[in-house]
Amino acid sequence: MREPGSEDSGEPGTVVSRALSFTVAEREDAFAGFFGAHPGTSRAGPGFGQALCDFLAWEVSSGRVSDSGGSLWWKAMNGCLTSDLLAASRPGADLPSAGSGEGPEAWHRYAEASPGEQQRMLWLAHDASIGAAVAVASPFLSLEEEGEKSFVRLVLGVLADTARSCVPTDSPALGRAVERLYPKAYPVAPAELEALEAGLAAMARSARNGS
């Protein structure tokens, strides 16, 4: 039986197996390495990669991405992004990637973008990687508890809105929002999910009212 992601690499299970195999340290090193080389901003640290590094830190601290246990869905999603960043850092290395290599190509375009285009190109690259990752990780979503499935759908919706608005990623602001609003442990507790849904609804109403 072929594992999810095998159609992209020509080798059974290559993409999904690699996505799941990364240790936490390897994921962190891949993010730090890519954005350290391509910060896209004069800010110190990972530059436009700050929000992505912060989100990975939340995935780890909440137990979703872990070297022992955790969530197959979250690990596969982050692992696909990790693979794309590594592939973009090593052109010609023929590393496995979900989505027929669109993610690494998009990250390479981000790295080569002019200063005024870098934030937009980052979101386009992130969309390419996450869109392919959703397809690869989809079989694992059925293994999650119902509350976590709802949380995943909520997160993907928030991410789509954030990307569409081209929200700046070169400050700790998005990471702080994630730490404040998203659950501290895995899987999400019903009360946490209800509070998050209510909080996001209130923020949406406030935005519509312009206040």
N, C-alpha and C positions, 0 to 999 in steps of 0.2 A: 504494500500500500504506500502510495506517494504522500509525503508530508506536505503541508501547506508551504508554498514558496518554491517548490521544486521546478515549476514550469518556468521560472525566471532564470534559472542557472543551468539547466540541463542535467543536473545531478540531484537525485532524490534527497529532499530535505535540506539542501545546502543552506538556503537563505534562512529558513526558520531555525534550523539547528544552530547556525552561527549566531543568530539574534539572541537565542536563549543562552548561549554558552559564555557570553562575556561576564567576567566578574565585575563587581561594583568598581573596583580600582581601574580596570580596563576601560569601563565606560567613562569614568571621570577623566582618565588620561586622554581619551579620544576627544572629548569635548574641550578640555583645556589645551590640548595640542593644536586642534584646528583653529579655535578662536584666538589662541595666543599668537598664531601665525597670521590670522586674518581678522583682527578685531574690528576693522572698518571704522574706527573712531579714534580720537585722540585720548579718550578716557583710559585710565589705567585698568589693567585686568583684561577680561575677555571681550570688552567692548560690546558690540551688538549681540554677542553670545551670552551676555549676563543673564537674561531671563531664562534661556535654555539651561544654563548651568544651575540656576536656582531651582528650576522645575525638577531637574534630575536629583538635586539635593533633597527636595520634598519627597520624591518617589522613594528614595532610599530611607529617609527618616521615618516615613509612614509605613514602611515594611512592604511596599508594593514591589520594589526592586531590591532583591536580597540575594546573597550568595547561598542562603539556606532557607528554603521556603519562598514565601512571597507569591506573586501572581504571575501566571504564565502569560496572561494577556498584556499586562503592563511591561513585563520583561521583554516580550516579543516586540511590542511597539517601540520601546526605547532602544532595543537592540538593532532594529532596522535603521533607526536614525543614526545610531553609533556606527553601523556598517557603512552608511552613506558618507559620513564625515571622514571615516578612515579611507574610503575609496577616493574621495575628493582630494585627500591629502597625498595620495599615492597614485597619480595618473599612470595608466598602463599596467597596473599591478593585477588586473583582472580579478578583483575581489568580488564576492557575491553581493548582489543588491536586489532588493525588491523593486518591482516596477520597471524591469528592463533597463535599468541604469539611469532612469530619468533623475533620481535624487542626486547622485554624485555629480551629474552634469549641471544640475541647477545650483548645487553648492559651489561648483567651480565658477559658474557665472557670478555668483555672489562675491567670491573672492577676487574676481577681476573687475567688479563693477566700479564705476566712478563714484566719488564721495556722495553726490546727491542722490544716487540710486541704490546705495547699499542697504538701507533699511527695507525698501520695497523688495529688493532682490532676496534679502534674507527670508522674508515672509513667503515669497514664491518658492524658494528652496525648501523651506519648512513644510509648506503645503504639499510639495511633491513627495517628500519623504514620508509624511504622515499619511497621505492618501494611499500610497503603496503599502504602508505598514498596516493600515486598517484591514486591507484585504488579506494580508499574511496572517494577522493575529485573530481574524474573525472566528476560526474554530474554537479558540480558547475562551471566547466570551461566554459561551454556553456553560462553561465550568464555574463561572462566578455566581455568587449569591444574587438574588433578585435586586437587593438594594445596591450592590456594587455595579450591576448592569445599568441601573438607572443613573448612578453616579457617572459611569463611563459616558453614557449618552449626553449627560449634562456637560461634562468636561469637553467633549468634542464640539458641542454647540457653542460653548463659551470660546473655545479656541478658534472656531470658524469666524465668529464675530470679531474677535481680537485681531485676527489676521486681516480680515476684510477692512478693518479700520486702520490698519498699518500702525498699530500702537507701538511706540518706541520700546525697544528691548535692551537699550544700553544703560539701564539704571536698575537699581534693586526694586523698583516700584512694583513690577508684576510679581516678583518673587515674594515680596512682603504680603501682597494680596493673597497669593496662594497659601502662604503659611497661616494667614489670619482666617481664611474662609474654608479651606479644604480640610478634610479629616486628618487627624493626627495618627490614626492607626488603620490597619487593614484587617478585615473589610470595613467599609463605612457602617457606622451604627445608624439605625433608623432615625434617632433624634438628630444626629448630625446632618443626615440627608434632608430632613424636613427644615432644619434651620438654614441650610445652604440654599435650598429652593426658595424659601421665604426671603432671604437676604438678596438673592439675585433678582427676584421679582420686584423688590423694593427699589433696587438700583435701576432697574429698567424703567420703572414708573418715574423715578426722579429724572432720568435722562430724557424721557419723553416730555416731561413738564419743564425741562430746561433749568432745573434747580439743582 
